[in-house]
């Protein structure tokens, strides 16, 4: 959990992330990541700074889920 707090201001942002990896045979792994960004006040911070336009409205919240497979050659 990460909290960004601005002194003398009601603005703050809180990020919570949960990650997991499960190793499969033959150099392969499955992974999952779940996140929640809570913005209070004017901040409009996103869970991930990915694509343009992915940030929430000022003071809005955002959720994310990432699932995938990784294989080492």
C-alpha positions as CSV (number, residue, x, y, z in Angstrom):
1,X,0.0,0.0,0.0
2,X,1.3,3.4,-0.9
3,X,-0.2,6.8,0.2
4,X,0.7,10.2,-1.3
5,X,-0.4,12.9,1.1
6,X,-0.1,16.7,0.3
7,X,0.7,18.8,3.4
8,X,-1.9,21.3,4.3
9,X,-4.3,20.0,1.7
10,X,-7.2,17.6,1.6
11,X,-5.7,16.1,-1.6
12,X,-4.3,12.6,-1.3
13,X,-4.0,9.3,-3.3
14,X,-3.8,5.7,-2.1
15,X,-2.6,2.8,-4.2
16,X,-3.1,-0.9,-3.1
17,X,-1.7,-3.7,-5.2
18,X,-1.8,-7.5,-4.8
19,X,0.4,-9.7,-7.0
20,X,0.9,-13.4,-7.4
21,X,3.0,-15.8,-9.5
22,X,2.5,-19.6,-10.0
23,X,5.4,-21.5,-11.5
24,X,4.4,-24.1,-14.0
25,X,6.8,-26.9,-15.4
26,X,9.2,-26.2,-18.2
27,X,10.3,-22.5,-17.4
28,X,6.7,-21.2,-17.6
29,X,4.8,-19.1,-15.0
30,X,1.3,-17.7,-14.7
31,X,0.9,-14.3,-13.0
32,X,-1.8,-12.0,-11.9
33,X,-1.8,-8.4,-10.5
34,X,-4.8,-6.6,-9.0
35,X,-4.7,-2.9,-8.1
36,X,-6.9,-0.1,-6.8
37,X,-6.1,3.7,-6.9
38,X,-8.2,5.9,-4.7
39,X,-7.9,9.7,-5.3
40,X,-9.3,12.1,-2.7
41,X,-9.6,15.8,-3.7
42,X,-8.1,17.0,-6.9
43,X,-5.6,14.3,-7.9
44,X,-6.3,12.2,-11.0
45,X,-3.6,9.5,-10.6
46,X,-3.9,6.2,-12.5
47,X,-3.1,2.7,-11.4
48,X,-0.7,2.5,-14.4
49,X,0.7,5.4,-16.4
50,X,0.0,3.5,-19.6
51,X,-2.0,4.8,-22.6
52,X,-3.1,8.4,-23.0
53,X,-6.5,9.1,-21.6
54,X,-6.3,6.2,-19.0
55,X,-6.3,8.5,-16.0
56,X,-9.6,8.8,-14.0
57,X,-11.5,12.0,-13.5
58,X,-10.0,14.3,-10.7
59,X,-10.9,12.7,-7.4
60,X,-12.0,9.5,-9.1
61,X,-11.0,5.9,-8.4
62,X,-9.5,3.3,-10.8
63,X,-9.2,-0.5,-10.7
64,X,-6.9,-2.8,-12.8
65,X,-6.4,-6.5,-13.3
66,X,-3.5,-8.0,-15.3
67,X,-3.3,-11.7,-16.0
68,X,-0.7,-13.5,-18.2
69,X,1.8,-16.3,-18.9
70,X,5.5,-15.9,-19.0
71,X,7.9,-18.4,-20.7
72,X,11.7,-18.3,-20.7
73,X,13.4,-19.6,-23.9
